[in-house]
Amino acid sequence: MLATSSGGVPTLPEFTLGRVFTETSLEPVPFVLTVWIAGLYVVGVLVLRRRGDHWPVGRTLSFVVVGMGLFLFATSSGLAAYDTTLLSVHMVQHMVLSMLVPLALALGAPITLALRTLPARPRRWLLVGLHSRVARVLSFPPLTFALYVLSPWALYFTGWYDASLSSAYVHEMMHLHLVLVGSLFFWPLVGIDPVPGRVGYPFRVLLVVLTLPFHAFLGVTIMGQTALLGGDWYPSLHQGPMGVWLPDPLEDQHVAGGILWGAGDLVGLVFFVVLFVQWVRSSMREAAREDRRLDLLETRQRPNGDAGV
């Protein structure tokens, strides 16, 4: 339980790396979502195993442990406790929710799992949803790209971020928004689940490469700002007990911009490498299938007298 000052602002001890793991800020919505979503996924895996079907362990670990685990960690650990106190901590939380969590969830292939385990009627509903016009629009690559690269600008350079600091509801909706927009962008690019919007590997690689300058430009813009994000929120915290250890708000904002720039480029480059490896492996499998097809065609066309040659 966090102590609060007379103004209702949480009073926290000095931030250190260890505080990320020792401080907590358990919010009901992220906790309930984590339990239900991870629980339903595990139930689906158990249903497959009882039928004797195989499901890759790596997908389960990616979805449950990495994806939902990071979601809970980002919204309930010290990152959540300090995310309205230090902009730099919020920026780490932002990158986890908008990039790492969606990537891990997509690698877990939950839609494929649902299609293999749901009863007939819910499975039909899911297929109808996947083939609906709404799904096609929401997964249209130019639209998802625009949402992904423009929503951070809307967050930090409108009144949205200020509202998230003063409203717990807006704050939680911001967290969900980051995950949802990241999922809309990354899910078709990962390409495991049968979602609309999947495109060929060259276009997937191009979309990932195009995100890099946008993250860099936003990070540099935040670093170069003289006006504080959040308005008077961060300077007002210096008037309370935390003022003895809080860094200068403008210096912390510069650190936050650097985190956005560096982390965005790092994760983007790693995902670029993953996509490139997937592309090479897909090409090799396609070449092997074509070789087998040509061999079979040659065998069928060979005269009977040559069968033993």
N, C-alpha and C positions, 0 to 999 in steps of 0.2 A: 504494500500500500504506500503510495506516494504522499508525502506531506504537501500541504498547500499553504501559500501565503495568504494574507488577509484579502488580497485581490482575486483570489481563486486560481492563481497561476501555480502549477506544480513546482515545488521546491526540490531540486535534485542535487545530489552530490556532484563534485567535479567530474566531468566526463573523462573517461579513459577507455582504452580498448577493452579492458576487462568488464567495464560497466555494460557493454553491449550484451554480455552473456549473463550478468548477474542481476541487472535491473529488469523489471517486467512492467508491462502495461496491457494486461489481458483485456481485450475488447470482446463482447459477446458475439457480434456478427462474424468476424473472421474465424473465431473459435468454432462456432456452430457450422459454418460453411466447410471448414477443414474436416471436422469429424464426419459430416454427412457425405461429402464428396469422396474423401479418401475411403470411408467405410463402404460406400456403394461400389467403388472400384475393386476393393478387396473381395467383396461378395461375388462380383462378376468373375474374378480369377478363380475363386473356390468352386463356382458352378462349372467352369471349364474343366478344372481338375477332376471333379467328381464324374464328369462325362468321359474322362480319359483323354481330353484334348490338351495340347501343349500351348502354353503362353509364355513368351520370353520373360525371364526373371528381370532382365535389364529394363524392360518396359514398366514393370511394376515398381522397381526401385526409382525409375525416373519420375513417374507420376506421383507416387505416394510419398516417398522419402525426400526426393529433391524438389519436385514441384510444389506439392501441398506443404511439405516441411518448410521450404523457404517462404511460402506465403504466410504461414503461421509465425515463423521467426521474424519476418519483416514487420508484421503487424502486432506482435505481442512481446517482443524482446526489448532490449535496450534501444534498438533502432526506433521502436515505437515510443518508448519513454522519452527520448530526447529529440524526436523529429519535429516538434514545435519549439524547441529550445535552441537548436543549432541547425542552420540551413544546410551545412555540410553533411550532417547525419541524415537529414531528410533526403538529400540528393543520393546518398548510398541506398536508402530505402527505395527511392524512385527507380533507380537502375535495376535493383533486384526485382521489383514488381513488374516493370515494363519489359524486361528482357529475359532474365534468367527463369522466372516462374513460367511465362508463356512457352519458352523453348522446352523446358522440362516436361510440362503438361502435354505438349504436342508430341514429344518423343514417346510418351506413354500410350499413345493411340487409344484413348478412351472410347471414341466413336466406333472403332473396329471392335473393341471388346463388347460394347453394348449391342452391336448388330449380331454378334455371335452368341449372346446370352439372353437377350430380352425375349419374353413371350411374343407370340405372333402379332397380336394387336399393337402393343407398344412399339414393336419393331417396325410395323407399317407406318405408324405415326412418325417415327424418327426418319424413315426414308422419305415420307412426304415432306417433312421439314427440310431435309437436305436438298431435295429437288425443287423447293419452292422458289418463287421469284425473290422473296425477301432474302433468302440465303444466297442466291446468286448475286444480288446487289451488294450485300454486306461483305461478300468475299471477292468482289471485283478488284483485281490487283491495283489499278491506279487509285481507286478509292481508298483501299486499306493503306496504301503507301502514303497518301495525302493525310489521312487521319493520324497515322503513326508519327509522321515528321512534324505536323502542324499542331497537334494537341499540346505538346510541351510549351510551344510559344503561347498558345491560348491560356495555358495554366499559369505561367509566370508573368505574363504581360497584360493580363486583364485583372478584374477584381476577384477572379476565381480563387487564386492562391490566398489572398487576404481573407476571404470568406472561410477557407479551410482551416485557418489558424484560430478563428473565433467560434466556429461551429463544429461540434463533434460529428454531426450528421454529414455535413459537407466533406469533412475530413475523411470519413469512412468511404463515402461515395467516390472520392478522389482515388483512394486505394483500389477500389473495384474497377474504376475507369481505366487505370493504368494497366491492370491485368487484362481486361477485356479488349482494349485497343491493341495491346501487344499480341494477344491471341489471334485476333482477326488478321494481323499482319503475318505472324510467324507460322500459323497452323498450315495454310496452303503451301508455304515454302518448304516446310519439313516434309510434307508429301506422303506421310504414312497413312493417315486417315483418309477415307473417301469423301472429302469435303469439296464443295464447288470452289472454283478459283484457282485450282492447281494449274500450273503452267510448266513449260519445259525448263530443263536445268539452265540453259543460257539466260533466260529471263529471270529465273530465281536468283542467280548469281548477280545479275545486273541490279535487281532491286536492292539486294543487300549492300552492294557497293555504293549505290546512290544514297543510302542512309548515312554513310560515314561523314560526308561534308556537312550535312544538316546538324548532326550531333556536335561536330566540331565548332560550327558557326554559332550555335546556341550557347555552347560552353564558353567560347571566347566573348560573346556578347554579354553574358552574365558576369564574367570576370572583369570586363571593361566598364560595367555600370557604376556610376557614382550614386544613383538613386538606389535605395535599399528595397529589395523585394520584401513584401510584407509590411511596408510602410513603417509605422512607429512600433510595431510589435516587438522586434528584437531589441531596439534601444530601451524599451520600457522594462525589459527583464533585468537590465543592469541596475534598476532602482531598488530591486529586492535583494534578498540574501544571496542569490546566485551571482550578483554583480561582481563578487570578489574573484570569481574564476572564469566567468564568461569572456571569450575573446571579443575583440572589436568586431561589430557586426559586418562592417565592410570587408575586413580581412577574411572573416568566415565565409562571406559571399564569394570572394575570390577563390577560396578553396573549393567551394561548392561547384563553381563553374569549371574548375580544373577536373574535378571528379566526373562531372557530366561529360566533358570532352574526352578524357582518358579512358573511362570505363566504357563509354559508348563505342569508341573506336576499337577497344580491345575485344569486347564481346562480338562486335560486328565482324572483325577480322577472323576470330575463331570460327564463327558460324560460316563465314565465307570458305574457310578451309574445309569444314565439314561438308558443305554443299558440293565443293569441288571433288572431294573424295567420293561422295555419293554419285556424282555425275560420271566419274571414271568407272566406278564399279558397275553402274547401270549400263554404260557403253560396252564393258567387257562381257556382261551377261547377255546383252543383245547380240554381240558378235558371236558368242558361243551358241546361242539359239539359232542364229542364221547358219552357222557351220553345220549344226546337226540337221537343219532342214535341207540344206544342199546335199549333205551326205545321204539322207534318206531318199531324196529325189533321184540322186544318181543311182542308188541301189535299185529303186523301182524301175528305172529306165534301162538298166543293164540287161542284155539278152540272157536267157536262161543258161546258155552254154558258158557264159562267163561267170556264173555264180560262184564257182569254186576258185576262180583266179585271184 
